[in-house]
């Protein structure tokens, strides 16, 4: 009498994603994307600085020559975006190639959405002669890259990477305010779009494996039962 051998649970790759975890990630991502969408609708009618913007400008006084601010905004440059996306893909490839692809793609998609869709639709400008400002593309790029980095690194490194990511996002958000590139609410909108886009896209990329896992879980007991109790000829 032969016994069935049950394969160990795969804790790496796309199959390691649970249905509940993927659902939470998708809901949080969509929620974060919805917040700047609602704010954008409000800014279409009231594009000027609000009370939160006035308070934020007071907390971070203007300093156009700030060296630390210029260093931080460089993290959101096109070069940093491309290099960061490539690095994220390479780092994540050995653990979960689906997540690696999603996290490398999401920051670029987030920036394109901001620059080519959100800003033209909202039409908010910083000051009288400033460019389109909501949401901040610089903050979006850094927030998306930081979130992607947290997701692709090994679990043991995630706490440290999370702290570094939070510092980078906070730093670049303060920098664009100090340099008066954006209103504080522009920076908050960039945070939400960057983080939300990565979470939503990563969850969407994993849906086929989640569905396959649910189907496998549903059919596996029947298959094992049929092996243990074969039909009589």
mmCIF file of the C-alpha atoms, coordinates in Angstrom:
data_MODEL
# 
_entry.id   MODEL 
# 
loop_
_atom_site.group_PDB 
_atom_site.id 
_atom_site.type_symbol 
_atom_site.label_atom_id 
_atom_site.label_alt_id 
_atom_site.label_comp_id 
_atom_site.label_asym_id 
_atom_site.label_entity_id 
_atom_site.label_seq_id 
_atom_site.pdbx_PDB_ins_code 
_atom_site.Cartn_x 
_atom_site.Cartn_y 
_atom_site.Cartn_z 
_atom_site.occupancy 
_atom_site.B_iso_or_equiv 
_atom_site.pdbx_formal_charge 
_atom_site.auth_seq_id 
_atom_site.auth_comp_id 
_atom_site.auth_asym_id 
_atom_site.auth_atom_id 
_atom_site.pdbx_PDB_model_num 
ATOM 1   C CA . UNK A 1 1   ? 0.000   0.000  0.000   1.00 0.00 ? 1   UNK A CA 1 
ATOM 2   C CA . UNK A 1 2   ? 1.615   3.246  -1.178  1.00 0.00 ? 2   UNK A CA 1 
ATOM 3   C CA . UNK A 1 3   ? 1.180   6.486  0.713   1.00 0.00 ? 3   UNK A CA 1 
ATOM 4   C CA . UNK A 1 4   ? 0.653   9.817  -0.957  1.00 0.00 ? 4   UNK A CA 1 
ATOM 5   C CA . UNK A 1 5   ? 3.440   12.346 -0.600  1.00 0.00 ? 5   UNK A CA 1 
ATOM 6   C CA . UNK A 1 6   ? 2.239   15.908 -0.027  1.00 0.00 ? 6   UNK A CA 1 
ATOM 7   C CA . UNK A 1 7   ? 4.522   18.550 -1.516  1.00 0.00 ? 7   UNK A CA 1 
ATOM 8   C CA . UNK A 1 8   ? 5.732   21.210 0.901   1.00 0.00 ? 8   UNK A CA 1 
ATOM 9   C CA . UNK A 1 9   ? 4.129   24.642 0.723   1.00 0.00 ? 9   UNK A CA 1 
ATOM 10  C CA . UNK A 1 10  ? 5.931   26.960 -1.668  1.00 0.00 ? 10  UNK A CA 1 
ATOM 11  C CA . UNK A 1 11  ? 6.897   30.105 0.234   1.00 0.00 ? 11  UNK A CA 1 
ATOM 12  C CA . UNK A 1 12  ? 8.485   31.783 -2.771  1.00 0.00 ? 12  UNK A CA 1 
ATOM 13  C CA . UNK A 1 13  ? 7.186   32.900 -6.134  1.00 0.00 ? 13  UNK A CA 1 
ATOM 14  C CA . UNK A 1 14  ? 3.692   33.989 -7.193  1.00 0.00 ? 14  UNK A CA 1 
ATOM 15  C CA . UNK A 1 15  ? 2.066   30.920 -5.650  1.00 0.00 ? 15  UNK A CA 1 
ATOM 16  C CA . UNK A 1 16  ? 3.086   32.036 -2.162  1.00 0.00 ? 16  UNK A CA 1 
ATOM 17  C CA . UNK A 1 17  ? 0.588   34.936 -2.315  1.00 0.00 ? 17  UNK A CA 1 
ATOM 18  C CA . UNK A 1 18  ? -2.560  34.217 -0.297  1.00 0.00 ? 18  UNK A CA 1 
ATOM 19  C CA . UNK A 1 19  ? -6.038  35.180 -1.463  1.00 0.00 ? 19  UNK A CA 1 
ATOM 20  C CA . UNK A 1 20  ? -6.731  37.242 1.666   1.00 0.00 ? 20  UNK A CA 1 
ATOM 21  C CA . UNK A 1 21  ? -3.405  39.041 1.503   1.00 0.00 ? 21  UNK A CA 1 
ATOM 22  C CA . UNK A 1 22  ? -3.845  39.816 -2.165  1.00 0.00 ? 22  UNK A CA 1 
ATOM 23  C CA . UNK A 1 23  ? -7.371  41.112 -1.563  1.00 0.00 ? 23  UNK A CA 1 
ATOM 24  C CA . UNK A 1 24  ? -6.200  43.417 1.229   1.00 0.00 ? 24  UNK A CA 1 
ATOM 25  C CA . UNK A 1 25  ? -3.380  44.718 -0.948  1.00 0.00 ? 25  UNK A CA 1 
ATOM 26  C CA . UNK A 1 26  ? -5.786  45.439 -3.806  1.00 0.00 ? 26  UNK A CA 1 
ATOM 27  C CA . UNK A 1 27  ? -8.328  47.186 -1.566  1.00 0.00 ? 27  UNK A CA 1 
ATOM 28  C CA . UNK A 1 28  ? -5.674  49.375 0.064   1.00 0.00 ? 28  UNK A CA 1 
ATOM 29  C CA . UNK A 1 29  ? -4.174  50.233 -3.319  1.00 0.00 ? 29  UNK A CA 1 
ATOM 30  C CA . UNK A 1 30  ? -7.510  51.202 -4.841  1.00 0.00 ? 30  UNK A CA 1 
ATOM 31  C CA . UNK A 1 31  ? -8.420  53.196 -1.724  1.00 0.00 ? 31  UNK A CA 1 
ATOM 32  C CA . UNK A 1 32  ? -5.177  55.176 -1.892  1.00 0.00 ? 32  UNK A CA 1 
ATOM 33  C CA . UNK A 1 33  ? -5.705  55.866 -5.585  1.00 0.00 ? 33  UNK A CA 1 
ATOM 34  C CA . UNK A 1 34  ? -9.240  57.018 -4.864  1.00 0.00 ? 34  UNK A CA 1 
ATOM 35  C CA . UNK A 1 35  ? -8.180  59.667 -2.356  1.00 0.00 ? 35  UNK A CA 1 
ATOM 36  C CA . UNK A 1 36  ? -6.220  61.869 -4.806  1.00 0.00 ? 36  UNK A CA 1 
ATOM 37  C CA . UNK A 1 37  ? -8.936  61.283 -7.403  1.00 0.00 ? 37  UNK A CA 1 
ATOM 38  C CA . UNK A 1 38  ? -11.507 62.849 -5.073  1.00 0.00 ? 38  UNK A CA 1 
ATOM 39  C CA . UNK A 1 39  ? -9.090  65.626 -4.137  1.00 0.00 ? 39  UNK A CA 1 
ATOM 40  C CA . UNK A 1 40  ? -8.461  66.300 -7.812  1.00 0.00 ? 40  UNK A CA 1 
ATOM 41  C CA . UNK A 1 41  ? -12.166 66.781 -8.409  1.00 0.00 ? 41  UNK A CA 1 
ATOM 42  C CA . UNK A 1 42  ? -12.218 69.361 -5.605  1.00 0.00 ? 42  UNK A CA 1 
ATOM 43  C CA . UNK A 1 43  ? -9.143  71.154 -6.953  1.00 0.00 ? 43  UNK A CA 1 
ATOM 44  C CA . UNK A 1 44  ? -10.736 71.523 -10.378 1.00 0.00 ? 44  UNK A CA 1 
ATOM 45  C CA . UNK A 1 45  ? -13.215 73.935 -8.789  1.00 0.00 ? 45  UNK A CA 1 
ATOM 46  C CA . UNK A 1 46  ? -10.962 75.326 -6.021  1.00 0.00 ? 46  UNK A CA 1 
ATOM 47  C CA . UNK A 1 47  ? -7.349  75.117 -7.266  1.00 0.00 ? 47  UNK A CA 1 
ATOM 48  C CA . UNK A 1 48  ? -5.889  77.689 -4.894  1.00 0.00 ? 48  UNK A CA 1 
ATOM 49  C CA . UNK A 1 49  ? -4.058  76.926 -1.657  1.00 0.00 ? 49  UNK A CA 1 
ATOM 50  C CA . UNK A 1 50  ? -6.236  75.632 1.168   1.00 0.00 ? 50  UNK A CA 1 
ATOM 51  C CA . UNK A 1 51  ? -5.688  75.742 4.934   1.00 0.00 ? 51  UNK A CA 1 
ATOM 52  C CA . UNK A 1 52  ? -3.555  72.614 4.916   1.00 0.00 ? 52  UNK A CA 1 
ATOM 53  C CA . UNK A 1 53  ? -1.339  74.151 2.240   1.00 0.00 ? 53  UNK A CA 1 
ATOM 54  C CA . UNK A 1 54  ? -0.946  77.373 4.206   1.00 0.00 ? 54  UNK A CA 1 
ATOM 55  C CA . UNK A 1 55  ? -0.073  75.414 7.351   1.00 0.00 ? 55  UNK A CA 1 
ATOM 56  C CA . UNK A 1 56  ? 2.428   73.233 5.465   1.00 0.00 ? 56  UNK A CA 1 
ATOM 57  C CA . UNK A 1 57  ? 4.131   76.221 3.879   1.00 0.00 ? 57  UNK A CA 1 
ATOM 58  C CA . UNK A 1 58  ? 4.552   77.664 7.359   1.00 0.00 ? 58  UNK A CA 1 
ATOM 59  C CA . UNK A 1 59  ? 6.113   74.464 8.679   1.00 0.00 ? 59  UNK A CA 1 
ATOM 60  C CA . UNK A 1 60  ? 8.510   74.280 5.708   1.00 0.00 ? 60  UNK A CA 1 
ATOM 61  C CA . UNK A 1 61  ? 9.612   77.847 4.864   1.00 0.00 ? 61  UNK A CA 1 
ATOM 62  C CA . UNK A 1 62  ? 10.765  78.549 1.317   1.00 0.00 ? 62  UNK A CA 1 
ATOM 63  C CA . UNK A 1 63  ? 14.464  78.022 0.619   1.00 0.00 ? 63  UNK A CA 1 
ATOM 64  C CA . UNK A 1 64  ? 15.183  77.865 -3.102  1.00 0.00 ? 64  UNK A CA 1 
ATOM 65  C CA . UNK A 1 65  ? 18.896  77.184 -2.545  1.00 0.00 ? 65  UNK A CA 1 
ATOM 66  C CA . UNK A 1 66  ? 18.477  74.354 -0.027  1.00 0.00 ? 66  UNK A CA 1 
ATOM 67  C CA . UNK A 1 67  ? 21.097  71.707 -0.794  1.00 0.00 ? 67  UNK A CA 1 
ATOM 68  C CA . UNK A 1 68  ? 19.337  68.898 1.044   1.00 0.00 ? 68  UNK A CA 1 
ATOM 69  C CA . UNK A 1 69  ? 16.098  69.650 -0.787  1.00 0.00 ? 69  UNK A CA 1 
ATOM 70  C CA . UNK A 1 70  ? 17.813  69.510 -4.175  1.00 0.00 ? 70  UNK A CA 1 
ATOM 71  C CA . UNK A 1 71  ? 19.432  66.204 -3.187  1.00 0.00 ? 71  UNK A CA 1 
ATOM 72  C CA . UNK A 1 72  ? 16.064  64.705 -2.253  1.00 0.00 ? 72  UNK A CA 1 
ATOM 73  C CA . UNK A 1 73  ? 14.209  65.834 -5.384  1.00 0.00 ? 73  UNK A CA 1 
ATOM 74  C CA . UNK A 1 74  ? 16.946  64.159 -7.457  1.00 0.00 ? 74  UNK A CA 1 
ATOM 75  C CA . UNK A 1 75  ? 15.520  60.856 -6.191  1.00 0.00 ? 75  UNK A CA 1 
ATOM 76  C CA . UNK A 1 76  ? 12.428  61.562 -8.296  1.00 0.00 ? 76  UNK A CA 1 
ATOM 77  C CA . UNK A 1 77  ? 14.275  62.300 -11.538 1.00 0.00 ? 77  UNK A CA 1 
ATOM 78  C CA . UNK A 1 78  ? 13.752  60.313 -14.737 1.00 0.00 ? 78  UNK A CA 1 
ATOM 79  C CA . UNK A 1 79  ? 17.195  58.739 -14.398 1.00 0.00 ? 79  UNK A CA 1 
ATOM 80  C CA . UNK A 1 80  ? 16.493  57.620 -10.836 1.00 0.00 ? 80  UNK A CA 1 
ATOM 81  C CA . UNK A 1 81  ? 13.114  56.237 -11.923 1.00 0.00 ? 81  UNK A CA 1 
ATOM 82  C CA . UNK A 1 82  ? 14.613  54.101 -14.693 1.00 0.00 ? 82  UNK A CA 1 
ATOM 83  C CA . UNK A 1 83  ? 17.589  52.899 -12.661 1.00 0.00 ? 83  UNK A CA 1 
ATOM 84  C CA . UNK A 1 84  ? 15.369  52.187 -9.672  1.00 0.00 ? 84  UNK A CA 1 
ATOM 85  C CA . UNK A 1 85  ? 12.857  50.193 -11.731 1.00 0.00 ? 85  UNK A CA 1 
ATOM 86  C CA . UNK A 1 86  ? 15.644  48.053 -13.206 1.00 0.00 ? 86  UNK A CA 1 
ATOM 87  C CA . UNK A 1 87  ? 17.195  47.448 -9.776  1.00 0.00 ? 87  UNK A CA 1 
ATOM 88  C CA . UNK A 1 88  ? 13.828  46.466 -8.310  1.00 0.00 ? 88  UNK A CA 1 
ATOM 89  C CA . UNK A 1 89  ? 13.229  43.985 -11.121 1.00 0.00 ? 89  UNK A CA 1 
ATOM 90  C CA . UNK A 1 90  ? 16.663  42.373 -10.678 1.00 0.00 ? 90  UNK A CA 1 
ATOM 91  C CA . UNK A 1 91  ? 16.336  42.171 -6.885  1.00 0.00 ? 91  UNK A CA 1 
ATOM 92  C CA . UNK A 1 92  ? 12.841  40.693 -6.972  1.00 0.00 ? 92  UNK A CA 1 
ATOM 93  C CA . UNK A 1 93  ? 13.363  38.291 -9.868  1.00 0.00 ? 93  UNK A CA 1 
ATOM 94  C CA . UNK A 1 94  ? 14.801  35.436 -7.824  1.00 0.00 ? 94  UNK A CA 1 
ATOM 95  C CA . UNK A 1 95  ? 11.979  35.505 -5.263  1.00 0.00 ? 95  UNK A CA 1 
ATOM 96  C CA . UNK A 1 96  ? 8.806   36.249 -7.237  1.00 0.00 ? 96  UNK A CA 1 
ATOM 97  C CA . UNK A 1 97  ? 9.103   37.091 -10.926 1.00 0.00 ? 97  UNK A CA 1 
ATOM 98  C CA . UNK A 1 98  ? 5.505   38.308 -11.072 1.00 0.00 ? 98  UNK A CA 1 
ATOM 99  C CA . UNK A 1 99  ? 6.096   40.762 -8.229  1.00 0.00 ? 99  UNK A CA 1 
ATOM 100 C CA . UNK A 1 100 ? 9.383   41.804 -9.797  1.00 0.00 ? 100 UNK A CA 1 
ATOM 101 C CA . UNK A 1 101 ? 7.612   42.641 -13.054 1.00 0.00 ? 101 UNK A CA 1 
ATOM 102 C CA . UNK A 1 102 ? 4.741   44.403 -11.286 1.00 0.00 ? 102 UNK A CA 1 
ATOM 103 C CA . UNK A 1 103 ? 6.967   46.469 -8.998  1.00 0.00 ? 103 UNK A CA 1 
ATOM 104 C CA . UNK A 1 104 ? 9.261   47.472 -11.844 1.00 0.00 ? 104 UNK A CA 1 
ATOM 105 C CA . UNK A 1 105 ? 6.324   48.483 -14.027 1.00 0.00 ? 105 UNK A CA 1 
ATOM 106 C CA . UNK A 1 106 ? 4.152   50.254 -11.439 1.00 0.00 ? 106 UNK A CA 1 
ATOM 107 C CA . UNK A 1 107 ? 6.408   53.286 -10.736 1.00 0.00 ? 107 UNK A CA 1 
ATOM 108 C CA . UNK A 1 108 ? 6.640   54.081 -14.447 1.00 0.00 ? 108 UNK A CA 1 
ATOM 109 C CA . UNK A 1 109 ? 2.881   53.652 -14.881 1.00 0.00 ? 109 UNK A CA 1 
ATOM 110 C CA . UNK A 1 110 ? 2.199   55.858 -11.843 1.00 0.00 ? 110 UNK A CA 1 
ATOM 111 C CA . UNK A 1 111 ? 4.366   58.692 -13.175 1.00 0.00 ? 111 UNK A CA 1 
ATOM 112 C CA . UNK A 1 112 ? 2.806   58.456 -16.635 1.00 0.00 ? 112 UNK A CA 1 
ATOM 113 C CA . UNK A 1 113 ? -0.687  58.623 -15.122 1.00 0.00 ? 113 UNK A CA 1 
ATOM 114 C CA . UNK A 1 114 ? 0.279   61.703 -13.113 1.00 0.00 ? 114 UNK A CA 1 
ATOM 115 C CA . UNK A 1 115 ? 2.036   63.551 -15.912 1.00 0.00 ? 115 UNK A CA 1 
ATOM 116 C CA . UNK A 1 116 ? -0.220  62.671 -18.858 1.00 0.00 ? 116 UNK A CA 1 
ATOM 117 C CA . UNK A 1 117 ? -3.615  62.210 -17.238 1.00 0.00 ? 117 UNK A CA 1 
ATOM 118 C CA . UNK A 1 118 ? -4.043  63.587 -13.706 1.00 0.00 ? 118 UNK A CA 1 
ATOM 119 C CA . UNK A 1 119 ? -2.247  66.915 -14.057 1.00 0.00 ? 119 UNK A CA 1 
ATOM 120 C CA . UNK A 1 120 ? -3.929  67.938 -17.342 1.00 0.00 ? 120 UNK A CA 1 
ATOM 121 C CA . UNK A 1 121 ? -7.366  66.923 -16.035 1.00 0.00 ? 121 UNK A CA 1 
ATOM 122 C CA . UNK A 1 122 ? -7.063  68.710 -12.688 1.00 0.00 ? 122 UNK A CA 1 
ATOM 123 C CA . UNK A 1 123 ? -5.349  71.777 -14.106 1.00 0.00 ? 123 UNK A CA 1 
ATOM 124 C CA . UNK A 1 124 ? -4.056  73.020 -10.754 1.00 0.00 ? 124 UNK A CA 1 
ATOM 125 C CA . UNK A 1 125 ? -1.028  75.328 -10.945 1.00 0.00 ? 125 UNK A CA 1 
ATOM 126 C CA . UNK A 1 126 ? 1.414   76.467 -8.301  1.00 0.00 ? 126 UNK A CA 1 
ATOM 127 C CA . UNK A 1 127 ? 1.137   80.239 -8.214  1.00 0.00 ? 127 UNK A CA 1 
ATOM 128 C CA . UNK A 1 128 ? 0.241   82.331 -11.228 1.00 0.00 ? 128 UNK A CA 1 
ATOM 129 C CA . UNK A 1 129 ? 2.937   81.168 -13.623 1.00 0.00 ? 129 UNK A CA 1 
ATOM 130 C CA . UNK A 1 130 ? 3.774   77.741 -12.265 1.00 0.00 ? 130 UNK A CA 1 
ATOM 131 C CA . UNK A 1 131 ? 3.277   74.451 -14.064 1.00 0.00 ? 131 UNK A CA 1 
ATOM 132 C CA . UNK A 1 132 ? 0.626   71.843 -13.353 1.00 0.00 ? 132 UNK A CA 1 
ATOM 133 C CA . UNK A 1 133 ? 1.117   70.736 -9.792  1.00 0.00 ? 133 UNK A CA 1 
ATOM 134 C CA . UNK A 1 134 ? -1.411  68.123 -8.628  1.00 0.00 ? 134 UNK A CA 1 
ATOM 135 C CA . UNK A 1 135 ? -0.322  65.539 -7.805  1.00 0.00 ? 135 UNK A CA 1 
ATOM 136 C CA . UNK A 1 136 ? 3.444   65.852 -7.524  1.00 0.00 ? 136 UNK A CA 1 
ATOM 137 C CA . UNK A 1 137 ? 5.180   63.657 -10.079 1.00 0.00 ? 137 UNK A CA 1 
ATOM 138 C CA . UNK A 1 138 ? 8.444   63.808 -8.132  1.00 0.00 ? 138 UNK A CA 1 
ATOM 139 C CA . UNK A 1 139 ? 6.835   62.529 -4.942  1.00 0.00 ? 139 UNK A CA 1 
ATOM 140 C CA . UNK A 1 140 ? 4.870   59.946 -6.924  1.00 0.00 ? 140 UNK A CA 1 
ATOM 141 C CA . UNK A 1 141 ? 8.067   58.498 -8.409  1.00 0.00 ? 141 UNK A CA 1 
ATOM 142 C CA . UNK A 1 142 ? 9.862   58.270 -5.052  1.00 0.00 ? 142 UNK A CA 1 
ATOM 143 C CA . UNK A 1 143 ? 6.829   56.872 -3.217  1.00 0.00 ? 143 UNK A CA 1 
ATOM 144 C CA . UNK A 1 144 ? 6.301   54.221 -5.888  1.00 0.00 ? 144 UNK A CA 1 
ATOM 145 C CA . UNK A 1 145 ? 9.959   53.167 -5.979  1.00 0.00 ? 145 UNK A CA 1 
ATOM 146 C CA . UNK A 1 146 ? 10.139  53.079 -2.176  1.00 0.00 ? 146 UNK A CA 1 
ATOM 147 C CA . UNK A 1 147 ? 6.995   50.952 -1.903  1.00 0.00 ? 147 UNK A CA 1 
ATOM 148 C CA . UNK A 1 148 ? 8.220   48.583 -4.605  1.00 0.00 ? 148 UNK A CA 1 
ATOM 149 C CA . UNK A 1 149 ? 11.560  48.207 -2.822  1.00 0.00 ? 149 UNK A CA 1 
ATOM 150 C CA . UNK A 1 150 ? 9.803   47.213 0.402   1.00 0.00 ? 150 UNK A CA 1 
ATOM 151 C CA . UNK A 1 151 ? 7.803   44.543 -1.426  1.00 0.00 ? 151 UNK A CA 1 
ATOM 152 C CA . UNK A 1 152 ? 10.664  42.897 -3.332  1.00 0.00 ? 152 UNK A CA 1 
ATOM 153 C CA . UNK A 1 153 ? 13.299  42.594 -0.586  1.00 0.00 ? 153 UNK A CA 1 
ATOM 154 C CA . UNK A 1 154 ? 13.419  39.473 1.630   1.00 0.00 ? 154 UNK A CA 1 
ATOM 155 C CA . UNK A 1 155 ? 11.116  39.584 4.645   1.00 0.00 ? 155 UNK A CA 1 
ATOM 156 C CA . UNK A 1 156 ? 14.003  39.871 7.095   1.00 0.00 ? 156 UNK A CA 1 
ATOM 157 C CA . UNK A 1 157 ? 15.055  43.143 5.466   1.00 0.00 ? 157 UNK A CA 1 
ATOM 158 C CA . UNK A 1 158 ? 11.593  44.683 5.163   1.00 0.00 ? 158 UNK A CA 1 
ATOM 159 C CA . UNK A 1 159 ? 11.530  46.537 8.523   1.00 0.00 ? 159 UNK A CA 1 
ATOM 160 C CA . UNK A 1 160 ? 14.779  48.339 7.694   1.00 0.00 ? 160 UNK A CA 1 
ATOM 161 C CA . UNK A 1 161 ? 13.677  48.980 4.109   1.00 0.00 ? 161 UNK A CA 1 
ATOM 162 C CA . UNK A 1 162 ? 10.328  50.306 5.353   1.00 0.00 ? 162 UNK A CA 1 
ATOM 163 C CA . UNK A 1 163 ? 12.083  52.854 7.564   1.00 0.00 ? 163 UNK A CA 1 
ATOM 164 C CA . UNK A 1 164 ? 14.322  53.913 4.676   1.00 0.00 ? 164 UNK A CA 1 
ATOM 165 C CA . UNK A 1 165 ? 11.307  54.164 2.364   1.00 0.00 ? 165 UNK A CA 1 
ATOM 166 C CA . UNK A 1 166 ? 9.383   56.327 4.828   1.00 0.00 ? 166 UNK A CA 1 
ATOM 167 C CA . UNK A 1 167 ? 12.395  58.610 5.241   1.00 0.00 ? 167 UNK A CA 1 
ATOM 168 C CA . UNK A 1 168 ? 12.791  58.975 1.470   1.00 0.00 ? 168 UNK A CA 1 
ATOM 169 C CA . UNK A 1 169 ? 9.099   59.760 0.928   1.00 0.00 ? 169 UNK A CA 1 
ATOM 170 C CA . UNK A 1 170 ? 8.985   62.242 3.801   1.00 0.00 ? 170 UNK A CA 1 
ATOM 171 C CA . UNK A 1 171 ? 12.214  63.876 2.674   1.00 0.00 ? 171 UNK A CA 1 
ATOM 172 C CA . UNK A 1 172 ? 11.192  64.389 -0.939  1.00 0.00 ? 172 UNK A CA 1 
ATOM 173 C CA . UNK A 1 173 ? 7.749   65.621 0.126   1.00 0.00 ? 173 UNK A CA 1 
ATOM 174 C CA . UNK A 1 174 ? 9.331   68.238 2.379   1.00 0.00 ? 174 UNK A CA 1 
ATOM 175 C CA . UNK A 1 175 ? 11.821  69.122 -0.356  1.00 0.00 ? 175 UNK A CA 1 
ATOM 176 C CA . UNK A 1 176 ? 9.236   69.966 -3.023  1.00 0.00 ? 176 UNK A CA 1 
ATOM 177 C CA . UNK A 1 177 ? 7.472   72.199 -0.492  1.00 0.00 ? 177 UNK A CA 1 
ATOM 178 C CA . UNK A 1 178 ? 10.675  73.972 0.606   1.00 0.00 ? 178 UNK A CA 1 
ATOM 179 C CA . UNK A 1 179 ? 11.645  74.584 -3.017  1.00 0.00 ? 179 UNK A CA 1 
ATOM 180 C CA . UNK A 1 180 ? 8.063   75.764 -3.674  1.00 0.00 ? 180 UNK A CA 1 
ATOM 181 C CA . UNK A 1 181 ? 7.610   73.344 -6.535  1.00 0.00 ? 181 UNK A CA 1 
ATOM 182 C CA . UNK A 1 182 ? 4.324   72.116 -5.057  1.00 0.00 ? 182 UNK A CA 1 
ATOM 183 C CA . UNK A 1 183 ? 1.660   72.755 -2.455  1.00 0.00 ? 183 UNK A CA 1 
ATOM 184 C CA . UNK A 1 184 ? 1.703   70.342 0.511   1.00 0.00 ? 184 UNK A CA 1 
ATOM 185 C CA . UNK A 1 185 ? -1.508  68.724 -0.770  1.00 0.00 ? 185 UNK A CA 1 
ATOM 186 C CA . UNK A 1 186 ? 0.254   68.084 -4.093  1.00 0.00 ? 186 UNK A CA 1 
ATOM 187 C CA . UNK A 1 187 ? 2.888   66.143 -2.187  1.00 0.00 ? 187 UNK A CA 1 
ATOM 188 C CA . UNK A 1 188 ? 0.249   64.172 -0.273  1.00 0.00 ? 188 UNK A CA 1 
ATOM 189 C CA . UNK A 1 189 ? -1.474  63.344 -3.540  1.00 0.00 ? 189 UNK A CA 1 
ATOM 190 C CA . UNK A 1 190 ? 1.818   62.087 -4.966  1.00 0.00 ? 190 UNK A CA 1 
ATOM 191 C CA . UNK A 1 191 ? 2.332   59.853 -1.937  1.00 0.00 ? 191 UNK A CA 1 
ATOM 192 C CA . UNK A 1 192 ? -1.089  58.278 -2.337  1.00 0.00 ? 192 UNK A CA 1 
ATOM 193 C CA . UNK A 1 193 ? -0.723  57.712 -6.084  1.00 0.00 ? 193 UNK A CA 1 
ATOM 194 C CA . UNK A 1 194 ? 2.782   56.245 -5.777  1.00 0.00 ? 194 UNK A CA 1 
ATOM 195 C CA . UNK A 1 195 ? 2.006   53.821 -2.962  1.00 0.00 ? 195 UNK A CA 1 
ATOM 196 C CA . UNK A 1 196 ? -1.475  52.966 -4.244  1.00 0.00 ? 196 UNK A CA 1 
ATOM 197 C CA . UNK A 1 197 ? -0.342  52.261 -7.798  1.00 0.00 ? 197 UNK A CA 1 
ATOM 198 C CA . UNK A 1 198 ? 2.310   49.776 -6.685  1.00 0.00 ? 198 UNK A CA 1 
ATOM 199 C CA . UNK A 1 199 ? -0.033  47.922 -4.337  1.00 0.00 ? 199 UNK A CA 1 
ATOM 200 C CA . UNK A 1 200 ? -2.883  47.791 -6.846  1.00 0.00 ? 200 UNK A CA 1 
ATOM 201 C CA . UNK A 1 201 ? -0.736  46.690 -9.788  1.00 0.00 ? 201 UNK A CA 1 
ATOM 202 C CA . UNK A 1 202 ? 1.092   44.055 -7.733  1.00 0.00 ? 202 UNK A CA 1 
ATOM 203 C CA . UNK A 1 203 ? -2.245  42.641 -6.560  1.00 0.00 ? 203 UNK A CA 1 
ATOM 204 C CA . UNK A 1 204 ? -3.683  42.647 -10.090 1.00 0.00 ? 204 UNK A CA 1 
ATOM 205 C CA . UNK A 1 205 ? -0.630  40.851 -11.482 1.00 0.00 ? 205 UNK A CA 1 
ATOM 206 C CA . UNK A 1 206 ? -1.047  38.084 -8.874  1.00 0.00 ? 206 UNK A CA 1 
ATOM 207 C CA . UNK A 1 207 ? -4.768  37.453 -9.410  1.00 0.00 ? 207 UNK A CA 1 
ATOM 208 C CA . UNK A 1 208 ? -4.265  34.535 -11.883 1.00 0.00 ? 208 UNK A CA 1 
ATOM 209 C CA . UNK A 1 209 ? -2.103  32.682 -9.342  1.00 0.00 ? 209 UNK A CA 1 
ATOM 210 C CA . UNK A 1 210 ? -4.528  33.417 -6.522  1.00 0.00 ? 210 UNK A CA 1 
ATOM 211 C CA . UNK A 1 211 ? -7.408  32.022 -8.567  1.00 0.00 ? 211 UNK A CA 1 
ATOM 212 C CA . UNK A 1 212 ? -5.346  28.963 -9.525  1.00 0.00 ? 212 UNK A CA 1 
ATOM 213 C CA . UNK A 1 213 ? -4.503  28.405 -5.868  1.00 0.00 ? 213 UNK A CA 1 
ATOM 214 C CA . UNK A 1 214 ? -8.158  28.572 -4.840  1.00 0.00 ? 214 UNK A CA 1 
ATOM 215 C CA . UNK A 1 215 ? -9.128  26.090 -7.549  1.00 0.00 ? 215 UNK A CA 1 
ATOM 216 C CA . UNK A 1 216 ? -6.307  23.762 -6.527  1.00 0.00 ? 216 UNK A CA 1 
ATOM 217 C CA . UNK A 1 217 ? -7.365  23.951 -2.877  1.00 0.00 ? 217 UNK A CA 1 
ATOM 218 C CA . UNK A 1 218 ? -10.950 23.150 -3.866  1.00 0.00 ? 218 UNK A CA 1 
ATOM 219 C CA . UNK A 1 219 ? -10.124 20.150 -6.073  1.00 0.00 ? 219 UNK A CA 1 
ATOM 220 C CA . UNK A 1 220 ? -7.213  18.634 -4.099  1.00 0.00 ? 220 UNK A CA 1 
ATOM 221 C CA . UNK A 1 221 ? -9.360  16.953 -1.364  1.00 0.00 ? 221 UNK A CA 1 
ATOM 222 C CA . UNK A 1 222 ? -11.539 15.287 -3.997  1.00 0.00 ? 222 UNK A CA 1 
ATOM 223 C CA . UNK A 1 223 ? -8.509  14.020 -5.892  1.00 0.00 ? 223 UNK A CA 1 
ATOM 224 C CA . UNK A 1 224 ? -6.940  12.597 -2.721  1.00 0.00 ? 224 UNK A CA 1 
ATOM 225 C CA . UNK A 1 225 ? -10.250 11.000 -1.718  1.00 0.00 ? 225 UNK A CA 1 
ATOM 226 C CA . UNK A 1 226 ? -10.558 9.322  -5.101  1.00 0.00 ? 226 UNK A CA 1 
ATOM 227 C CA . UNK A 1 227 ? -7.061  7.870  -4.700  1.00 0.00 ? 227 UNK A CA 1 
ATOM 228 C CA . UNK A 1 228 ? -7.760  6.525  -1.210  1.00 0.00 ? 228 UNK A CA 1 
ATOM 229 C CA . UNK A 1 229 ? -11.158 5.066  -2.124  1.00 0.00 ? 229 UNK A CA 1 
ATOM 230 C CA . UNK A 1 230 ? -10.930 3.783  -5.706  1.00 0.00 ? 230 UNK A CA 1 
ATOM 231 C CA . UNK A 1 231 ? -14.150 2.747  -7.379  1.00 0.00 ? 231 UNK A CA 1 
ATOM 232 C CA . UNK A 1 232 ? -14.750 -0.995 -7.555  1.00 0.00 ? 232 UNK A CA 1 
ATOM 233 C CA . UNK A 1 233 ? -14.690 -2.516 -11.036 1.00 0.00 ? 233 UNK A CA 1 
# 
